[in-house]
Amino acid sequence: MELINFSVKVVGSQGVLLNWETASELNNDYFAVERSNDGRNWKTLAELKGAGTSSDIQNYDYIDPSPVHGISYYRLRQTDFDGTFKYSKTRTVDFEFENHESKLVVYPNPAQNTIQVFTGKREQRSDITVYNMFGHEMMSVKNIQKSSDPIVSVDISSLQNGVYIVKTGQSVTKFYKN
């Protein structure tokens, strides 16, 4: 497995976005996303299925919806089908609750067929609406308040290529479809 990018960043007051990319994978079973408060004691947050064996670039995203206050350390543990594993380099992020506004995050951007919308805390969620640049509603996703997952997948395959606006509650952002 050849990891070519691994980044972490704060996405508003509700989470930390981890994004990584591989140039190739050989017998890659899964990635475990791990977090630590001190750089020594690690907790597995999630496991994401790997591509197995691939020579194509693969992109992965995960949002930590419950980051801890202050500095956190993140790393990936990549595990092969035979159980052997290796760790990525460690990345750090400083998550200060009082210094960030609630922010809507849409990724990937630009997108092709599906966008992932980070909707924040359950009590702050609202319907997701997609508008074109003229302000015309193109689609909406209803009743996301009931979901326990802060990330909602939205199928945008029916949209033409261009720039769109996503709105949920009072938060607005744009994305590009290509």
DOFIFI-762087 format. One record per residue (C-alpha): residue in one letter; residue number from 1; x, y, z. Coordinates in Angstrom, 2 decimals. Layout:
! DOFIFI-762087
r resn=a	resi=NUM	px=X	py=Y	pz=Z
...
END
This chain:
! DOFIFI-762087
r resn=m	resi=1	px=0.00	py=0.00	pz=0.00
r resn=e	resi=2	px=1.39	py=3.38	pz=-1.00
r resn=l	resi=3	px=-0.11	py=6.23	pz=1.04
r resn=i	resi=4	px=0.39	py=9.50	pz=-0.86
r resn=n	resi=5	px=-1.62	py=11.89	pz=1.32
r resn=f	resi=6	px=-3.03	py=11.92	pz=4.86
r resn=s	resi=7	px=-4.50	py=15.09	pz=6.35
r resn=v	resi=8	px=-6.70	py=16.12	pz=9.27
r resn=k	resi=9	px=-8.58	py=19.38	pz=9.74
r resn=v	resi=10	px=-11.25	py=20.86	pz=11.97
r resn=v	resi=11	px=-14.63	py=21.18	pz=10.23
r resn=g	resi=12	px=-16.57	py=23.58	pz=12.42
r resn=s	resi=13	px=-17.40	py=22.95	pz=16.02
r resn=q	resi=14	px=-18.65	py=19.42	pz=15.43
r resn=g	resi=15	px=-15.79	py=17.40	pz=14.02
r resn=v	resi=16	px=-12.42	py=16.63	pz=12.52
r resn=l	resi=17	px=-12.17	py=15.51	pz=8.89
r resn=l	resi=18	px=-9.54	py=12.90	pz=8.05
r resn=n	resi=19	px=-8.74	py=12.44	pz=4.38
r resn=w	resi=20	px=-6.23	py=10.08	pz=2.84
r resn=e	resi=21	px=-5.28	py=8.82	pz=-0.58
r resn=t	resi=22	px=-3.41	py=5.77	pz=-1.81
r resn=a	resi=23	px=-1.56	py=5.43	pz=-5.12
r resn=s	resi=24	px=-1.81	py=1.63	pz=-5.00
r resn=e	resi=25	px=-2.94	py=-1.12	pz=-2.65
r resn=l	resi=26	px=-1.87	py=-4.74	pz=-2.33
r resn=n	resi=27	px=-4.00	py=-7.13	pz=-0.22
r resn=n	resi=28	px=-5.37	py=-4.17	pz=1.77
r resn=d	resi=29	px=-8.19	py=-5.42	pz=4.00
r resn=y	resi=30	px=-9.03	py=-2.23	pz=5.94
r resn=f	resi=31	px=-7.91	py=1.01	pz=7.54
r resn=a	resi=32	px=-8.47	py=1.65	pz=11.25
r resn=v	resi=33	px=-8.73	py=5.33	pz=12.19
r resn=e	resi=34	px=-7.10	py=5.88	pz=15.59
r resn=r	resi=35	px=-7.07	py=8.89	pz=17.93
r resn=s	resi=36	px=-5.01	py=9.73	pz=20.99
r resn=n	resi=37	px=-5.06	py=12.57	pz=23.49
r resn=d	resi=38	px=-1.42	py=12.10	pz=24.48
r resn=g	resi=39	px=0.27	py=10.46	pz=21.47
r resn=r	resi=40	px=0.77	py=7.21	pz=23.43
r resn=n	resi=41	px=-2.63	py=5.70	pz=24.21
r resn=w	resi=42	px=-4.73	py=5.09	pz=21.09
r resn=k	resi=43	px=-8.43	py=4.45	pz=20.57
r resn=t	resi=44	px=-9.86	py=2.98	pz=17.34
r resn=l	resi=45	px=-12.67	py=5.24	pz=16.09
r resn=a	resi=46	px=-13.67	py=3.40	pz=12.91
r resn=e	resi=47	px=-12.65	py=0.79	pz=10.38
r resn=l	resi=48	px=-13.00	py=1.49	pz=6.66
r resn=k	resi=49	px=-12.78	py=-1.27	pz=4.07
r resn=g	resi=50	px=-9.71	py=-1.08	pz=1.83
r resn=a	resi=51	px=-9.67	py=-1.61	pz=-1.94
r resn=g	resi=52	px=-7.93	py=-5.01	pz=-1.70
r resn=t	resi=53	px=-5.48	py=-4.93	pz=-4.57
r resn=s	resi=54	px=-5.60	py=-1.89	pz=-6.82
r resn=s	resi=55	px=-3.24	py=0.16	pz=-8.93
r resn=d	resi=56	px=-5.73	py=3.06	pz=-9.11
r resn=i	resi=57	px=-5.73	py=6.07	pz=-6.80
r resn=q	resi=58	px=-8.19	py=5.52	pz=-3.94
r resn=n	resi=59	px=-9.63	py=8.31	pz=-1.75
r resn=y	resi=60	px=-10.92	py=7.85	pz=1.78
r resn=d	resi=61	px=-12.68	py=10.21	pz=4.20
r resn=y	resi=62	px=-13.79	py=9.93	pz=7.78
r resn=i	resi=63	px=-15.22	py=12.56	pz=10.13
r resn=d	resi=64	px=-14.57	py=12.21	pz=13.84
r resn=p	resi=65	px=-17.93	py=13.52	pz=15.12
r resn=s	resi=66	px=-16.81	py=13.52	pz=18.77
r resn=p	resi=67	px=-13.36	py=15.12	pz=18.91
r resn=v	resi=68	px=-11.87	py=15.95	pz=22.27
r resn=h	resi=69	px=-11.18	py=19.49	pz=23.39
r resn=g	resi=70	px=-7.60	py=20.57	pz=22.74
r resn=i	resi=71	px=-4.88	py=18.74	pz=20.82
r resn=s	resi=72	px=-5.63	py=15.30	pz=19.38
r resn=y	resi=73	px=-3.37	py=12.92	pz=17.50
r resn=y	resi=74	px=-4.64	py=10.84	pz=14.59
r resn=r	resi=75	px=-3.11	py=7.95	pz=12.68
r resn=l	resi=76	px=-4.14	py=5.18	pz=10.34
r resn=r	resi=77	px=-3.47	py=1.50	pz=10.91
r resn=q	resi=78	px=-3.56	py=-0.26	pz=7.55
r resn=t	resi=79	px=-4.17	py=-4.01	pz=7.87
r resn=d	resi=80	px=-3.67	py=-6.62	pz=5.13
r resn=f	resi=81	px=-5.82	py=-9.73	pz=4.64
r resn=d	resi=82	px=-3.14	py=-11.82	pz=6.39
r resn=g	resi=83	px=-3.30	py=-9.62	pz=9.51
r resn=t	resi=84	px=-0.02	py=-7.75	pz=9.03
r resn=f	resi=85	px=-0.35	py=-4.03	pz=9.59
r resn=k	resi=86	px=1.53	py=-0.78	pz=9.50
r resn=y	resi=87	px=0.90	py=2.73	pz=10.79
r resn=s	resi=88	px=0.80	py=6.02	pz=8.95
r resn=k	resi=89	px=2.58	py=9.09	pz=10.22
r resn=t	resi=90	px=0.75	py=10.82	pz=13.06
r resn=r	resi=91	px=-1.18	py=14.03	pz=12.38
r resn=t	resi=92	px=-2.29	py=16.52	pz=15.01
r resn=v	resi=93	px=-5.15	py=18.97	pz=15.22
r resn=d	resi=94	px=-6.12	py=21.53	pz=17.86
r resn=f	resi=95	px=-9.86	py=21.39	pz=18.42
r resn=e	resi=96	px=-11.00	py=24.39	pz=20.47
r resn=f	resi=97	px=-14.79	py=24.37	pz=20.79
r resn=e	resi=98	px=-15.12	py=28.05	pz=21.58
r resn=n	resi=99	px=-13.06	py=29.17	pz=18.57
r resn=h	resi=100	px=-15.15	py=27.57	pz=15.83
r resn=e	resi=101	px=-18.58	py=28.27	pz=14.44
r resn=s	resi=102	px=-20.87	py=25.51	pz=13.32
r resn=k	resi=103	px=-19.85	py=24.85	pz=9.73
r resn=l	resi=104	px=-21.44	py=22.83	pz=6.98
r resn=v	resi=105	px=-18.95	py=20.60	pz=5.17
r resn=v	resi=106	px=-19.50	py=18.98	pz=1.77
r resn=y	resi=107	px=-16.97	py=16.57	pz=0.26
r resn=p	resi=108	px=-15.56	py=15.54	pz=-2.09
r resn=n	resi=109	px=-15.44	py=18.89	pz=-3.80
r resn=p	resi=110	px=-15.54	py=18.78	pz=-6.80
r resn=a	resi=111	px=-17.89	py=15.78	pz=-6.87
r resn=q	resi=112	px=-19.23	py=13.49	pz=-9.55
r resn=n	resi=113	px=-22.18	py=11.33	pz=-8.44
r resn=t	resi=114	px=-22.41	py=11.58	pz=-4.65
r resn=i	resi=115	px=-21.59	py=14.18	pz=-2.01
r resn=q	resi=116	px=-21.11	py=13.57	pz=1.69
r resn=v	resi=117	px=-22.69	py=16.30	pz=3.81
r resn=f	resi=118	px=-21.43	py=16.72	pz=7.38
r resn=t	resi=119	px=-24.52	py=17.95	pz=9.23
r resn=g	resi=120	px=-23.21	py=18.53	pz=12.75
r resn=k	resi=121	px=-24.91	py=17.73	pz=16.02
r resn=r	resi=122	px=-28.33	py=16.11	pz=15.88
r resn=e	resi=123	px=-30.08	py=19.07	pz=17.53
r resn=q	resi=124	px=-28.62	py=21.42	pz=14.90
r resn=r	resi=125	px=-29.65	py=19.31	pz=11.90
r resn=s	resi=126	px=-32.15	py=20.41	pz=9.37
r resn=d	resi=127	px=-33.24	py=19.27	pz=5.93
r resn=i	resi=128	px=-30.53	py=19.45	pz=3.25
r resn=t	resi=129	px=-31.43	py=21.50	pz=0.18
r resn=v	resi=130	px=-29.39	py=21.86	pz=-3.02
r resn=y	resi=131	px=-29.86	py=25.01	pz=-5.13
r resn=n	resi=132	px=-28.44	py=26.02	pz=-8.48
r resn=m	resi=133	px=-26.63	py=29.36	pz=-8.81
r resn=f	resi=134	px=-29.92	py=31.07	pz=-9.73
r resn=g	resi=135	px=-31.46	py=30.09	pz=-6.39
r resn=h	resi=136	px=-33.74	py=27.40	pz=-7.80
r resn=e	resi=137	px=-34.17	py=24.34	pz=-5.59
r resn=m	resi=138	px=-32.77	py=21.30	pz=-7.38
r resn=m	resi=139	px=-33.24	py=18.63	pz=-4.69
r resn=s	resi=140	px=-33.69	py=18.12	pz=-0.96
r resn=v	resi=141	px=-33.18	py=15.46	pz=1.68
r resn=k	resi=142	px=-35.79	py=15.45	pz=4.46
r resn=n	resi=143	px=-35.89	py=14.14	pz=8.03
r resn=i	resi=144	px=-32.13	py=13.97	pz=8.66
r resn=q	resi=145	px=-32.71	py=15.04	pz=12.29
r resn=k	resi=146	px=-33.65	py=11.42	pz=13.06
r resn=s	resi=147	px=-30.33	py=10.02	pz=11.83
r resn=s	resi=148	px=-27.60	py=9.30	pz=14.36
r resn=d	resi=149	px=-24.93	py=9.63	pz=11.65
r resn=p	resi=150	px=-23.62	py=13.21	pz=11.19
r resn=i	resi=151	px=-22.69	py=12.41	pz=7.57
r resn=v	resi=152	px=-25.44	py=12.17	pz=4.96
r resn=s	resi=153	px=-24.79	py=10.82	pz=1.45
r resn=v	resi=154	px=-26.63	py=12.71	pz=-1.26
r resn=d	resi=155	px=-26.96	py=11.32	pz=-4.81
r resn=i	resi=156	px=-26.23	py=14.18	pz=-7.22
r resn=s	resi=157	px=-25.94	py=12.08	pz=-10.39
r resn=s	resi=158	px=-29.07	py=13.72	pz=-11.85
r resn=l	resi=159	px=-27.53	py=17.21	pz=-11.63
r resn=q	resi=160	px=-25.73	py=18.76	pz=-14.58
r resn=n	resi=161	px=-22.10	py=19.81	pz=-14.20
r resn=g	resi=162	px=-21.75	py=23.18	pz=-12.50
r resn=v	resi=163	px=-21.72	py=25.07	pz=-9.21
r resn=y	resi=164	px=-24.37	py=24.37	pz=-6.57
r resn=i	resi=165	px=-25.29	py=25.68	pz=-3.13
r resn=v	resi=166	px=-26.03	py=23.34	pz=-0.21
r resn=k	resi=167	px=-28.06	py=24.61	pz=2.73
r resn=t	resi=168	px=-28.95	py=22.97	pz=6.02
r resn=g	resi=169	px=-30.37	py=25.06	pz=8.84
r resn=q	resi=170	px=-28.55	py=28.41	pz=8.77
r resn=s	resi=171	px=-25.37	py=26.95	pz=7.21
r resn=v	resi=172	px=-24.62	py=27.35	pz=3.51
r resn=t	resi=173	px=-21.71	py=26.22	pz=1.34
r resn=k	resi=174	px=-21.06	py=25.53	pz=-2.32
r resn=f	resi=175	px=-19.74	py=22.57	pz=-4.23
r resn=y	resi=176	px=-18.80	py=21.81	pz=-7.82
r resn=k	resi=177	px=-20.18	py=18.91	pz=-9.83
r resn=n	resi=178	px=-18.05	py=17.68	pz=-12.70
END
